[in-house]
Amino acid sequence: MLILFMVFEVLNRLKWKDGLGGVEIIILHRGAPGNRKVIMGNEVTEIKRSYLVYGITEIPLHRIREVRKDGRTIWKREGKKD
């Protein structure tokens, strides 16, 4: 639960401070190379407490593994392997 709150706060602050341009959100995506997929922040239309909206897809925040801004890691999920 704490992880979801932390990533929500990071994304929300980025959104309201500078916008999500230049932000990369790396998610767990089974079947993709390395089980990872990169979503560009400017493609995110909504951020909710438990998911974000990308196109018409709702992506649960627990799938987010890393958030980068202009190539710099802002937040990274530590802990268990996928």
mmCIF file of the N, C-alpha and C atoms, coordinates in Angstrom:
data_MODEL
# 
_entry.id   MODEL 
# 
loop_
_atom_site.group_PDB 
_atom_site.id 
_atom_site.type_symbol 
_atom_site.label_atom_id 
_atom_site.label_alt_id 
_atom_site.label_comp_id 
_atom_site.label_asym_id 
_atom_site.label_entity_id 
_atom_site.label_seq_id 
_atom_site.pdbx_PDB_ins_code 
_atom_site.Cartn_x 
_atom_site.Cartn_y 
_atom_site.Cartn_z 
_atom_site.occupancy 
_atom_site.B_iso_or_equiv 
_atom_site.pdbx_formal_charge 
_atom_site.auth_seq_id 
_atom_site.auth_comp_id 
_atom_site.auth_asym_id 
_atom_site.auth_atom_id 
_atom_site.pdbx_PDB_model_num 
ATOM 1   N N  . MET A 1 1  ? 0.815  -1.197  0.000   1.00 0.00 ? 1  MET A N  1 
ATOM 2   C CA . MET A 1 1  ? 0.000  0.000   0.000   1.00 0.00 ? 1  MET A CA 1 
ATOM 3   C C  . MET A 1 1  ? 0.860  1.264   0.000   1.00 0.00 ? 1  MET A C  1 
ATOM 4   N N  . LEU A 1 2  ? 1.944  1.231   0.786   1.00 0.00 ? 2  LEU A N  1 
ATOM 5   C CA . LEU A 1 2  ? 2.835  2.384   0.846   1.00 0.00 ? 2  LEU A CA 1 
ATOM 6   C C  . LEU A 1 2  ? 3.482  2.655   -0.506  1.00 0.00 ? 2  LEU A C  1 
ATOM 7   N N  . ILE A 1 3  ? 3.826  1.595   -1.238  1.00 0.00 ? 3  ILE A N  1 
ATOM 8   C CA . ILE A 1 3  ? 4.429  1.765   -2.561  1.00 0.00 ? 3  ILE A CA 1 
ATOM 9   C C  . ILE A 1 3  ? 3.465  2.484   -3.494  1.00 0.00 ? 3  ILE A C  1 
ATOM 10  N N  . LEU A 1 4  ? 2.194  2.115   -3.457  1.00 0.00 ? 4  LEU A N  1 
ATOM 11  C CA . LEU A 1 4  ? 1.214  2.770   -4.322  1.00 0.00 ? 4  LEU A CA 1 
ATOM 12  C C  . LEU A 1 4  ? 1.098  4.249   -3.998  1.00 0.00 ? 4  LEU A C  1 
ATOM 13  N N  . PHE A 1 5  ? 1.093  4.574   -2.707  1.00 0.00 ? 5  PHE A N  1 
ATOM 14  C CA . PHE A 1 5  ? 0.998  5.970   -2.293  1.00 0.00 ? 5  PHE A CA 1 
ATOM 15  C C  . PHE A 1 5  ? 2.229  6.740   -2.774  1.00 0.00 ? 5  PHE A C  1 
ATOM 16  N N  . MET A 1 6  ? 3.412  6.143   -2.633  1.00 0.00 ? 6  MET A N  1 
ATOM 17  C CA . MET A 1 6  ? 4.642  6.836   -3.025  1.00 0.00 ? 6  MET A CA 1 
ATOM 18  C C  . MET A 1 6  ? 4.669  7.126   -4.521  1.00 0.00 ? 6  MET A C  1 
ATOM 19  N N  . VAL A 1 7  ? 4.358  6.145   -5.345  1.00 0.00 ? 7  VAL A N  1 
ATOM 20  C CA . VAL A 1 7  ? 4.407  6.373   -6.785  1.00 0.00 ? 7  VAL A CA 1 
ATOM 21  C C  . VAL A 1 7  ? 3.292  7.332   -7.215  1.00 0.00 ? 7  VAL A C  1 
ATOM 22  N N  . PHE A 1 8  ? 2.142  7.258   -6.566  1.00 0.00 ? 8  PHE A N  1 
ATOM 23  C CA . PHE A 1 8  ? 1.067  8.211   -6.854  1.00 0.00 ? 8  PHE A CA 1 
ATOM 24  C C  . PHE A 1 8  ? 1.542  9.634   -6.562  1.00 0.00 ? 8  PHE A C  1 
ATOM 25  N N  . GLU A 1 9  ? 2.163  9.832   -5.406  1.00 0.00 ? 9  GLU A N  1 
ATOM 26  C CA . GLU A 1 9  ? 2.661  11.157  -5.027  1.00 0.00 ? 9  GLU A CA 1 
ATOM 27  C C  . GLU A 1 9  ? 3.706  11.667  -6.005  1.00 0.00 ? 9  GLU A C  1 
ATOM 28  N N  . VAL A 1 10 ? 4.621  10.813  -6.414  1.00 0.00 ? 10 VAL A N  1 
ATOM 29  C CA . VAL A 1 10 ? 5.667  11.207  -7.368  1.00 0.00 ? 10 VAL A CA 1 
ATOM 30  C C  . VAL A 1 10 ? 5.035  11.652  -8.683  1.00 0.00 ? 10 VAL A C  1 
ATOM 31  N N  . LEU A 1 11 ? 4.150  10.839  -9.230  1.00 0.00 ? 11 LEU A N  1 
ATOM 32  C CA . LEU A 1 11 ? 3.511  11.175  -10.505 1.00 0.00 ? 11 LEU A CA 1 
ATOM 33  C C  . LEU A 1 11 ? 2.651  12.434  -10.389 1.00 0.00 ? 11 LEU A C  1 
ATOM 34  N N  . ASN A 1 12 ? 1.929  12.564  -9.298  1.00 0.00 ? 12 ASN A N  1 
ATOM 35  C CA . ASN A 1 12 ? 1.062  13.722  -9.103  1.00 0.00 ? 12 ASN A CA 1 
ATOM 36  C C  . ASN A 1 12 ? 1.887  15.008  -8.995  1.00 0.00 ? 12 ASN A C  1 
ATOM 37  N N  . ARG A 1 13 ? 2.989  14.959  -8.258  1.00 0.00 ? 13 ARG A N  1 
ATOM 38  C CA . ARG A 1 13 ? 3.852  16.138  -8.144  1.00 0.00 ? 13 ARG A CA 1 
ATOM 39  C C  . ARG A 1 13 ? 4.452  16.528  -9.483  1.00 0.00 ? 13 ARG A C  1 
ATOM 40  N N  . LEU A 1 14 ? 4.929  15.532  -10.227 1.00 0.00 ? 14 LEU A N  1 
ATOM 41  C CA . LEU A 1 14 ? 5.471  15.822  -11.558 1.00 0.00 ? 14 LEU A CA 1 
ATOM 42  C C  . LEU A 1 14 ? 4.410  16.456  -12.447 1.00 0.00 ? 14 LEU A C  1 
ATOM 43  N N  . LYS A 1 15 ? 3.212  15.891  -12.406 1.00 0.00 ? 15 LYS A N  1 
ATOM 44  C CA . LYS A 1 15 ? 2.112  16.392  -13.239 1.00 0.00 ? 15 LYS A CA 1 
ATOM 45  C C  . LYS A 1 15 ? 1.820  17.859  -12.953 1.00 0.00 ? 15 LYS A C  1 
ATOM 46  N N  . TRP A 1 16 ? 1.716  18.225  -11.683 1.00 0.00 ? 16 TRP A N  1 
ATOM 47  C CA . TRP A 1 16 ? 1.315  19.575  -11.334 1.00 0.00 ? 16 TRP A CA 1 
ATOM 48  C C  . TRP A 1 16 ? 2.471  20.567  -11.288 1.00 0.00 ? 16 TRP A C  1 
ATOM 49  N N  . LYS A 1 17 ? 3.699  20.085  -11.160 1.00 0.00 ? 17 LYS A N  1 
ATOM 50  C CA . LYS A 1 17 ? 4.839  21.001  -11.117 1.00 0.00 ? 17 LYS A CA 1 
ATOM 51  C C  . LYS A 1 17 ? 5.265  21.419  -12.525 1.00 0.00 ? 17 LYS A C  1 
ATOM 52  N N  . ASP A 1 18 ? 5.658  20.466  -13.337 1.00 0.00 ? 18 ASP A N  1 
ATOM 53  C CA . ASP A 1 18 ? 6.194  20.758  -14.665 1.00 0.00 ? 18 ASP A CA 1 
ATOM 54  C C  . ASP A 1 18 ? 5.432  20.084  -15.802 1.00 0.00 ? 18 ASP A C  1 
ATOM 55  N N  . GLY A 1 19 ? 4.466  19.252  -15.473 1.00 0.00 ? 19 GLY A N  1 
ATOM 56  C CA . GLY A 1 19 ? 3.799  18.451  -16.488 1.00 0.00 ? 19 GLY A CA 1 
ATOM 57  C C  . GLY A 1 19 ? 4.536  17.139  -16.664 1.00 0.00 ? 19 GLY A C  1 
ATOM 58  N N  . LEU A 1 20 ? 3.966  16.235  -17.416 1.00 0.00 ? 20 LEU A N  1 
ATOM 59  C CA . LEU A 1 20 ? 4.542  14.903  -17.583 1.00 0.00 ? 20 LEU A CA 1 
ATOM 60  C C  . LEU A 1 20 ? 5.386  14.758  -18.844 1.00 0.00 ? 20 LEU A C  1 
ATOM 61  N N  . GLY A 1 21 ? 5.642  15.871  -19.541 1.00 0.00 ? 21 GLY A N  1 
ATOM 62  C CA . GLY A 1 21 ? 6.535  15.820  -20.693 1.00 0.00 ? 21 GLY A CA 1 
ATOM 63  C C  . GLY A 1 21 ? 7.927  15.432  -20.232 1.00 0.00 ? 21 GLY A C  1 
ATOM 64  N N  . GLY A 1 22 ? 8.592  14.556  -20.963 1.00 0.00 ? 22 GLY A N  1 
ATOM 65  C CA . GLY A 1 22 ? 9.928  14.104  -20.600 1.00 0.00 ? 22 GLY A CA 1 
ATOM 66  C C  . GLY A 1 22 ? 9.942  13.018  -19.540 1.00 0.00 ? 22 GLY A C  1 
ATOM 67  N N  . VAL A 1 23 ? 8.757  12.592  -19.092 1.00 0.00 ? 23 VAL A N  1 
ATOM 68  C CA . VAL A 1 23 ? 8.661  11.545  -18.073 1.00 0.00 ? 23 VAL A CA 1 
ATOM 69  C C  . VAL A 1 23 ? 8.462  10.197  -18.764 1.00 0.00 ? 23 VAL A C  1 
ATOM 70  N N  . GLU A 1 24 ? 9.222  9.197   -18.307 1.00 0.00 ? 24 GLU A N  1 
ATOM 71  C CA . GLU A 1 24 ? 9.065  7.822   -18.766 1.00 0.00 ? 24 GLU A CA 1 
ATOM 72  C C  . GLU A 1 24 ? 8.603  6.993   -17.581 1.00 0.00 ? 24 GLU A C  1 
ATOM 73  N N  . ILE A 1 25 ? 7.564  6.198   -17.780 1.00 0.00 ? 25 ILE A N  1 
ATOM 74  C CA . ILE A 1 25 ? 7.037  5.333   -16.733 1.00 0.00 ? 25 ILE A CA 1 
ATOM 75  C C  . ILE A 1 25 ? 7.264  3.901   -17.206 1.00 0.00 ? 25 ILE A C  1 
ATOM 76  N N  . ILE A 1 26 ? 8.087  3.173   -16.476 1.00 0.00 ? 26 ILE A N  1 
ATOM 77  C CA . ILE A 1 26 ? 8.407  1.799   -16.846 1.00 0.00 ? 26 ILE A CA 1 
ATOM 78  C C  . ILE A 1 26 ? 7.485  0.891   -16.047 1.00 0.00 ? 26 ILE A C  1 
ATOM 79  N N  . ILE A 1 27 ? 6.730  0.061   -16.769 1.00 0.00 ? 27 ILE A N  1 
ATOM 80  C CA . ILE A 1 27 ? 5.764  -0.825  -16.113 1.00 0.00 ? 27 ILE A CA 1 
ATOM 81  C C  . ILE A 1 27 ? 6.097  -2.283  -16.366 1.00 0.00 ? 27 ILE A C  1 
ATOM 82  N N  . LEU A 1 28 ? 5.602  -3.136  -15.486 1.00 0.00 ? 28 LEU A N  1 
ATOM 83  C CA . LEU A 1 28 ? 5.659  -4.571  -15.682 1.00 0.00 ? 28 LEU A CA 1 
ATOM 84  C C  . LEU A 1 28 ? 4.626  -4.912  -16.748 1.00 0.00 ? 28 LEU A C  1 
ATOM 85  N N  . HIS A 1 29 ? 5.076  -5.564  -17.823 1.00 0.00 ? 29 HIS A N  1 
ATOM 86  C CA . HIS A 1 29 ? 4.183  -5.901  -18.930 1.00 0.00 ? 29 HIS A CA 1 
ATOM 87  C C  . HIS A 1 29 ? 4.584  -7.277  -19.446 1.00 0.00 ? 29 HIS A C  1 
ATOM 88  N N  . ARG A 1 30 ? 3.904  -8.295  -18.953 1.00 0.00 ? 30 ARG A N  1 
ATOM 89  C CA . ARG A 1 30 ? 4.246  -9.682  -19.308 1.00 0.00 ? 30 ARG A CA 1 
ATOM 90  C C  . ARG A 1 30 ? 4.209  -9.881  -20.825 1.00 0.00 ? 30 ARG A C  1 
ATOM 91  N N  . GLY A 1 31 ? 5.239  -10.542 -21.322 1.00 0.00 ? 31 GLY A N  1 
ATOM 92  C CA . GLY A 1 31 ? 5.311  -10.831 -22.744 1.00 0.00 ? 31 GLY A CA 1 
ATOM 93  C C  . GLY A 1 31 ? 6.133  -9.832  -23.529 1.00 0.00 ? 31 GLY A C  1 
ATOM 94  N N  . ALA A 1 32 ? 6.325  -8.647  -22.998 1.00 0.00 ? 32 ALA A N  1 
ATOM 95  C CA . ALA A 1 32 ? 7.172  -7.647  -23.649 1.00 0.00 ? 32 ALA A CA 1 
ATOM 96  C C  . ALA A 1 32 ? 8.631  -8.026  -23.392 1.00 0.00 ? 32 ALA A C  1 
ATOM 97  N N  . PRO A 1 33 ? 9.561  -7.533  -24.198 1.00 0.00 ? 33 PRO A N  1 
ATOM 98  C CA . PRO A 1 33 ? 10.979 -7.831  -23.946 1.00 0.00 ? 33 PRO A CA 1 
ATOM 99  C C  . PRO A 1 33 ? 11.373 -7.421  -22.523 1.00 0.00 ? 33 PRO A C  1 
ATOM 100 N N  . GLY A 1 34 ? 11.910 -8.379  -21.775 1.00 0.00 ? 34 GLY A N  1 
ATOM 101 C CA . GLY A 1 34 ? 12.292 -8.109  -20.397 1.00 0.00 ? 34 GLY A CA 1 
ATOM 102 C C  . GLY A 1 34 ? 11.109 -7.894  -19.465 1.00 0.00 ? 34 GLY A C  1 
ATOM 103 N N  . ASN A 1 35 ? 9.914  -8.202  -19.947 1.00 0.00 ? 35 ASN A N  1 
ATOM 104 C CA . ASN A 1 35 ? 8.666  -7.981  -19.189 1.00 0.00 ? 35 ASN A CA 1 
ATOM 105 C C  . ASN A 1 35 ? 8.476  -6.527  -18.782 1.00 0.00 ? 35 ASN A C  1 
ATOM 106 N N  . ARG A 1 36 ? 9.019  -5.621  -19.574 1.00 0.00 ? 36 ARG A N  1 
ATOM 107 C CA . ARG A 1 36 ? 8.912  -4.189  -19.287 1.00 0.00 ? 36 ARG A CA 1 
ATOM 108 C C  . ARG A 1 36 ? 8.362  -3.449  -20.499 1.00 0.00 ? 36 ARG A C  1 
ATOM 109 N N  . LYS A 1 37 ? 7.665  -2.368  -20.223 1.00 0.00 ? 37 LYS A N  1 
ATOM 110 C CA . LYS A 1 37 ? 7.159  -1.484  -21.269 1.00 0.00 ? 37 LYS A CA 1 
ATOM 111 C C  . LYS A 1 37 ? 7.341  -0.058  -20.774 1.00 0.00 ? 37 LYS A C  1 
ATOM 112 N N  . VAL A 1 38 ? 7.708  0.834   -21.671 1.00 0.00 ? 38 VAL A N  1 
ATOM 113 C CA . VAL A 1 38 ? 7.879  2.239   -21.317 1.00 0.00 ? 38 VAL A CA 1 
ATOM 114 C C  . VAL A 1 38 ? 6.678  3.026   -21.832 1.00 0.00 ? 38 VAL A C  1 
ATOM 115 N N  . ILE A 1 39 ? 6.076  3.777   -20.929 1.00 0.00 ? 39 ILE A N  1 
ATOM 116 C CA . ILE A 1 39 ? 4.969  4.657   -21.284 1.00 0.00 ? 39 ILE A CA 1 
ATOM 117 C C  . ILE A 1 39 ? 5.467  6.086   -21.131 1.00 0.00 ? 39 ILE A C  1 
ATOM 118 N N  . MET A 1 40 ? 5.241  6.897   -22.124 1.00 0.00 ? 40 MET A N  1 
ATOM 119 C CA . MET A 1 40 ? 5.635  8.300   -22.045 1.00 0.00 ? 40 MET A CA 1 
ATOM 120 C C  . MET A 1 40 ? 4.577  9.064   -21.244 1.00 0.00 ? 40 MET A C  1 
ATOM 121 N N  . GLY A 1 41 ? 5.048  9.920   -20.365 1.00 0.00 ? 41 GLY A N  1 
ATOM 122 C CA . GLY A 1 41 ? 4.157  10.656  -19.475 1.00 0.00 ? 41 GLY A CA 1 
ATOM 123 C C  . GLY A 1 41 ? 3.108  11.475  -20.193 1.00 0.00 ? 41 GLY A C  1 
ATOM 124 N N  . ASN A 1 42 ? 3.471  12.043  -21.353 1.00 0.00 ? 42 ASN A N  1 
ATOM 125 C CA . ASN A 1 42 ? 2.502  12.874  -22.073 1.00 0.00 ? 42 ASN A CA 1 
ATOM 126 C C  . ASN A 1 42 ? 1.364  12.052  -22.691 1.00 0.00 ? 42 ASN A C  1 
ATOM 127 N N  . GLU A 1 43 ? 1.469  10.709  -22.624 1.00 0.00 ? 43 GLU A N  1 
ATOM 128 C CA . GLU A 1 43 ? 0.397  9.839   -23.109 1.00 0.00 ? 43 GLU A CA 1 
ATOM 129 C C  . GLU A 1 43 ? -0.555 9.426   -21.989 1.00 0.00 ? 43 GLU A C  1 
ATOM 130 N N  . VAL A 1 44 ? -0.220 9.792   -20.751 1.00 0.00 ? 44 VAL A N  1 
ATOM 131 C CA . VAL A 1 44 ? -1.072 9.486   -19.603 1.00 0.00 ? 44 VAL A CA 1 
ATOM 132 C C  . VAL A 1 44 ? -2.136 10.574  -19.502 1.00 0.00 ? 44 VAL A C  1 
ATOM 133 N N  . THR A 1 45 ? -3.394 10.153  -19.478 1.00 0.00 ? 45 THR A N  1 
ATOM 134 C CA . THR A 1 45 ? -4.475 11.135  -19.451 1.00 0.00 ? 45 THR A CA 1 
ATOM 135 C C  . THR A 1 45 ? -5.049 11.369  -18.060 1.00 0.00 ? 45 THR A C  1 
ATOM 136 N N  . GLU A 1 46 ? -4.795 10.430  -17.138 1.00 0.00 ? 46 GLU A N  1 
ATOM 137 C CA . GLU A 1 46 ? -5.361 10.559  -15.807 1.00 0.00 ? 46 GLU A CA 1 
ATOM 138 C C  . GLU A 1 46 ? -4.518 9.766   -14.810 1.00 0.00 ? 46 GLU A C  1 
ATOM 139 N N  . ILE A 1 47 ? -4.380 10.300  -13.596 1.00 0.00 ? 47 ILE A N  1 
ATOM 140 C CA . ILE A 1 47 ? -3.675 9.595   -12.524 1.00 0.00 ? 47 ILE A CA 1 
ATOM 141 C C  . ILE A 1 47 ? -4.629 9.504   -11.336 1.00 0.00 ? 47 ILE A C  1 
ATOM 142 N N  . LYS A 1 48 ? -4.949 8.274   -10.983 1.00 0.00 ? 48 LYS A N  1 
ATOM 143 C CA . LYS A 1 48 ? -5.825 8.017   -9.834  1.00 0.00 ? 48 LYS A CA 1 
ATOM 144 C C  . LYS A 1 48 ? -4.988 7.378   -8.723  1.00 0.00 ? 48 LYS A C  1 
ATOM 145 N N  . ARG A 1 49 ? -5.565 7.227   -7.548  1.00 0.00 ? 49 ARG A N  1 
ATOM 146 C CA . ARG A 1 49 ? -4.812 6.677   -6.408  1.00 0.00 ? 49 ARG A CA 1 
ATOM 147 C C  . ARG A 1 49 ? -4.365 5.239   -6.617  1.00 0.00 ? 49 ARG A C  1 
ATOM 148 N N  . SER A 1 50 ? -5.047 4.463   -7.443  1.00 0.00 ? 50 SER A N  1 
ATOM 149 C CA . SER A 1 50 ? -4.654 3.062   -7.612  1.00 0.00 ? 50 SER A CA 1 
ATOM 150 C C  . SER A 1 50 ? -4.324 2.683   -9.059  1.00 0.00 ? 50 SER A C  1 
ATOM 151 N N  . TYR A 1 51 ? -4.489 3.606   -9.996  1.00 0.00 ? 51 TYR A N  1 
ATOM 152 C CA . TYR A 1 51 ? -4.175 3.305   -11.398 1.00 0.00 ? 51 TYR A CA 1 
ATOM 153 C C  . TYR A 1 51 ? -3.940 4.597   -12.164 1.00 0.00 ? 51 TYR A C  1 
ATOM 154 N N  . LEU A 1 52 ? -3.343 4.438   -13.348 1.00 0.00 ? 52 LEU A N  1 
ATOM 155 C CA . LEU A 1 52 ? -3.247 5.567   -14.265 1.00 0.00 ? 52 LEU A CA 1 
ATOM 156 C C  . LEU A 1 52 ? -3.913 5.164   -15.571 1.00 0.00 ? 52 LEU A C  1 
ATOM 157 N N  . VAL A 1 53 ? -4.343 6.143   -16.330 1.00 0.00 ? 53 VAL A N  1 
ATOM 158 C CA . VAL A 1 53 ? -5.033 5.882   -17.591 1.00 0.00 ? 53 VAL A CA 1 
ATOM 159 C C  . VAL A 1 53 ? -4.089 6.242   -18.729 1.00 0.00 ? 53 VAL A C  1 
ATOM 160 N N  . TYR A 1 54 ? -3.875 5.254   -19.604 1.00 0.00 ? 54 TYR A N  1 
ATOM 161 C CA . TYR A 1 54 ? -2.988 5.357   -20.756 1.00 0.00 ? 54 TYR A CA 1 
ATOM 162 C C  . TYR A 1 54 ? -3.827 4.951   -21.967 1.00 0.00 ? 54 TYR A C  1 
ATOM 163 N N  . GLY A 1 55 ? -4.202 5.927   -22.783 1.00 0.00 ? 55 GLY A N  1 
ATOM 164 C CA . GLY A 1 55 ? -5.138 5.632   -23.868 1.00 0.00 ? 55 GLY A CA 1 
ATOM 165 C C  . GLY A 1 55 ? -6.475 5.269   -23.246 1.00 0.00 ? 55 GLY A C  1 
ATOM 166 N N  . ILE A 1 56 ? -6.948 4.064   -23.540 1.00 0.00 ? 56 ILE A N  1 
ATOM 167 C CA . ILE A 1 56 ? -8.190 3.596   -22.910 1.00 0.00 ? 56 ILE A CA 1 
ATOM 168 C C  . ILE A 1 56 ? -7.901 2.533   -21.847 1.00 0.00 ? 56 ILE A C  1 
ATOM 169 N N  . THR A 1 57 ? -6.616 2.332   -21.564 1.00 0.00 ? 57 THR A N  1 
ATOM 170 C CA . THR A 1 57 ? -6.204 1.282   -20.642 1.00 0.00 ? 57 THR A CA 1 
ATOM 171 C C  . THR A 1 57 ? -5.943 1.830   -19.248 1.00 0.00 ? 57 THR A C  1 
ATOM 172 N N  . GLU A 1 58 ? -6.468 1.161   -18.250 1.00 0.00 ? 58 GLU A N  1 
ATOM 173 C CA . GLU A 1 58 ? -6.177 1.487   -16.861 1.00 0.00 ? 58 GLU A CA 1 
ATOM 174 C C  . GLU A 1 58 ? -5.043 0.585   -16.397 1.00 0.00 ? 58 GLU A C  1 
ATOM 175 N N  . ILE A 1 59 ? -3.942 1.190   -15.978 1.00 0.00 ? 59 ILE A N  1 
ATOM 176 C CA . ILE A 1 59 ? -2.778 0.434   -15.534 1.00 0.00 ? 59 ILE A CA 1 
ATOM 177 C C  . ILE A 1 59 ? -2.655 0.593   -14.019 1.00 0.00 ? 59 ILE A C  1 
ATOM 178 N N  . PRO A 1 60 ? -2.746 -0.519  -13.288 1.00 0.00 ? 60 PRO A N  1 
ATOM 179 C CA . PRO A 1 60 ? -2.621 -0.441  -11.831 1.00 0.00 ? 60 PRO A CA 1 
ATOM 180 C C  . PRO A 1 60 ? -1.242 0.100   -11.432 1.00 0.00 ? 60 PRO A C  1 
ATOM 181 N N  . LEU A 1 61 ? -1.205 0.947   -10.421 1.00 0.00 ? 61 LEU A N  1 
ATOM 182 C CA . LEU A 1 61 ? 0.055  1.543   -9.995  1.00 0.00 ? 61 LEU A CA 1 
ATOM 183 C C  . LEU A 1 61 ? 1.044  0.502   -9.479  1.00 0.00 ? 61 LEU A C  1 
ATOM 184 N N  . HIS A 1 62 ? 0.560  -0.654  -9.005  1.00 0.00 ? 62 HIS A N  1 
ATOM 185 C CA . HIS A 1 62 ? 1.503  -1.661  -8.515  1.00 0.00 ? 62 HIS A CA 1 
ATOM 186 C C  . HIS A 1 62 ? 2.346  -2.257  -9.644  1.00 0.00 ? 62 HIS A C  1 
ATOM 187 N N  . ARG A 1 63 ? 1.989  -2.002  -10.896 1.00 0.00 ? 63 ARG A N  1 
ATOM 188 C CA . ARG A 1 63 ? 2.794  -2.487  -12.022 1.00 0.00 ? 63 ARG A CA 1 
ATOM 189 C C  . ARG A 1 63 ? 3.946  -1.541  -12.385 1.00 0.00 ? 63 ARG A C  1 
ATOM 190 N N  . ILE A 1 64 ? 3.932  -0.344  -11.825 1.00 0.00 ? 64 ILE A N  1 
ATOM 191 C CA . ILE A 1 64 ? 4.997  0.618   -12.132 1.00 0.00 ? 64 ILE A CA 1 
ATOM 192 C C  . ILE A 1 64 ? 6.271  0.194   -11.421 1.00 0.00 ? 64 ILE A C  1 
ATOM 193 N N  . ARG A 1 65 ? 7.353  0.120   -12.171 1.00 0.00 ? 65 ARG A N  1 
ATOM 194 C CA . ARG A 1 65 ? 8.641  -0.294  -11.627 1.00 0.00 ? 65 ARG A CA 1 
ATOM 195 C C  . ARG A 1 65 ? 9.625  0.863   -11.490 1.00 0.00 ? 65 ARG A C  1 
ATOM 196 N N  . GLU A 1 66 ? 9.466  1.887   -12.353 1.00 0.00 ? 66 GLU A N  1 
ATOM 197 C CA . GLU A 1 66 ? 10.405 3.004   -12.310 1.00 0.00 ? 66 GLU A CA 1 
ATOM 198 C C  . GLU A 1 66 ? 9.780  4.225   -12.982 1.00 0.00 ? 66 GLU A C  1 
ATOM 199 N N  . VAL A 1 67 ? 10.156 5.403   -12.495 1.00 0.00 ? 67 VAL A N  1 
ATOM 200 C CA . VAL A 1 67 ? 9.736  6.661   -13.106 1.00 0.00 ? 67 VAL A CA 1 
ATOM 201 C C  . VAL A 1 67 ? 10.991 7.470   -13.371 1.00 0.00 ? 67 VAL A C  1 
ATOM 202 N N  . ARG A 1 68 ? 11.155 7.913   -14.619 1.00 0.00 ? 68 ARG A N  1 
ATOM 203 C CA . ARG A 1 68 ? 12.309 8.726   -15.006 1.00 0.00 ? 68 ARG A CA 1 
ATOM 204 C C  . ARG A 1 68 ? 11.840 10.057  -15.564 1.00 0.00 ? 68 ARG A C  1 
ATOM 205 N N  . LYS A 1 69 ? 12.627 11.086  -15.311 1.00 0.00 ? 69 LYS A N  1 
ATOM 206 C CA . LYS A 1 69 ? 12.358 12.418  -15.875 1.00 0.00 ? 69 LYS A CA 1 
ATOM 207 C C  . LYS A 1 69 ? 13.629 12.863  -16.562 1.00 0.00 ? 69 LYS A C  1 
ATOM 208 N N  . ASP A 1 70 ? 13.556 13.112  -17.857 1.00 0.00 ? 70 ASP A N  1 
ATOM 209 C CA . ASP A 1 70 ? 14.712 13.537  -18.648 1.00 0.00 ? 70 ASP A CA 1 
ATOM 210 C C  . ASP A 1 70 ? 15.904 12.606  -18.443 1.00 0.00 ? 70 ASP A C  1 
ATOM 211 N N  . GLY A 1 71 ? 15.638 11.294  -18.415 1.00 0.00 ? 71 GLY A N  1 
ATOM 212 C CA . GLY A 1 71 ? 16.689 10.295  -18.300 1.00 0.00 ? 71 GLY A CA 1 
ATOM 213 C C  . GLY A 1 71 ? 17.193 10.030  -16.888 1.00 0.00 ? 71 GLY A C  1 
ATOM 214 N N  . ARG A 1 72 ? 16.729 10.770  -15.912 1.00 0.00 ? 72 ARG A N  1 
ATOM 215 C CA . ARG A 1 72 ? 17.159 10.611  -14.526 1.00 0.00 ? 72 ARG A CA 1 
ATOM 216 C C  . ARG A 1 72 ? 16.086 9.858   -13.741 1.00 0.00 ? 72 ARG A C  1 
ATOM 217 N N  . THR A 1 73 ? 16.487 8.856   -12.969 1.00 0.00 ? 73 THR A N  1 
ATOM 218 C CA . THR A 1 73 ? 15.527 8.094   -12.171 1.00 0.00 ? 73 THR A CA 1 
ATOM 219 C C  . THR A 1 73 ? 15.005 8.947   -11.027 1.00 0.00 ? 73 THR A C  1 
ATOM 220 N N  . ILE A 1 74 ? 13.683 9.093   -10.970 1.00 0.00 ? 74 ILE A N  1 
ATOM 221 C CA . ILE A 1 74 ? 13.009 9.865   -9.924  1.00 0.00 ? 74 ILE A CA 1 
ATOM 222 C C  . ILE A 1 74 ? 12.515 8.923   -8.821  1.00 0.00 ? 74 ILE A C  1 
ATOM 223 N N  . TRP A 1 75 ? 12.007 7.774   -9.230  1.00 0.00 ? 75 TRP A N  1 
ATOM 224 C CA . TRP A 1 75 ? 11.474 6.790   -8.295  1.00 0.00 ? 75 TRP A CA 1 
ATOM 225 C C  . TRP A 1 75 ? 11.702 5.414   -8.881  1.00 0.00 ? 75 TRP A C  1 
ATOM 226 N N  . LYS A 1 76 ? 12.072 4.465   -8.026  1.00 0.00 ? 76 LYS A N  1 
ATOM 227 C CA . LYS A 1 76 ? 12.261 3.084   -8.480  1.00 0.00 ? 76 LYS A CA 1 
ATOM 228 C C  . LYS A 1 76 ? 11.758 2.157   -7.404  1.00 0.00 ? 76 LYS A C  1 
ATOM 229 N N  . ARG A 1 77 ? 11.013 1.166   -7.830  1.00 0.00 ? 77 ARG A N  1 
ATOM 230 C CA . ARG A 1 77 ? 10.502 0.181   -6.881  1.00 0.00 ? 77 ARG A CA 1 
ATOM 231 C C  . ARG A 1 77 ? 11.634 -0.757  -6.487  1.00 0.00 ? 77 ARG A C  1 
ATOM 232 N N  . GLU A 1 78 ? 11.842 -0.867  -5.223  1.00 0.00 ? 78 GLU A N  1 
ATOM 233 C CA . GLU A 1 78 ? 12.854 -1.759  -4.687  1.00 0.00 ? 78 GLU A CA 1 
ATOM 234 C C  . GLU A 1 78 ? 12.171 -3.011  -4.156  1.00 0.00 ? 78 GLU A C  1 
ATOM 235 N N  . GLY A 1 79 ? 12.931 -4.052  -3.984  1.00 0.00 ? 79 GLY A N  1 
ATOM 236 C CA . GLY A 1 79 ? 12.356 -5.223  -3.349  1.00 0.00 ? 79 GLY A CA 1 
ATOM 237 C C  . GLY A 1 79 ? 12.279 -6.420  -4.267  1.00 0.00 ? 79 GLY A C  1 
ATOM 238 N N  . LYS A 1 80 ? 11.110 -7.042  -4.260  1.00 0.00 ? 80 LYS A N  1 
ATOM 239 C CA . LYS A 1 80 ? 10.953 -8.340  -4.919  1.00 0.00 ? 80 LYS A CA 1 
ATOM 240 C C  . LYS A 1 80 ? 11.238 -8.291  -6.407  1.00 0.00 ? 80 LYS A C  1 
ATOM 241 N N  . LYS A 1 81 ? 11.707 -9.428  -6.919  1.00 0.00 ? 81 LYS A N  1 
ATOM 242 C CA . LYS A 1 81 ? 11.943 -9.577  -8.355  1.00 0.00 ? 81 LYS A CA 1 
ATOM 243 C C  . LYS A 1 81 ? 10.632 -9.964  -9.023  1.00 0.00 ? 81 LYS A C  1 
ATOM 244 N N  . ASP A 1 82 ? 10.537 -9.657  -10.317 1.00 0.00 ? 82 ASP A N  1 
ATOM 245 C CA . ASP A 1 82 ? 9.310  -9.949  -11.069 1.00 0.00 ? 82 ASP A CA 1 
ATOM 246 C C  . ASP A 1 82 ? 9.402  -11.297 -11.732 1.00 0.00 ? 82 ASP A C  1 
# 
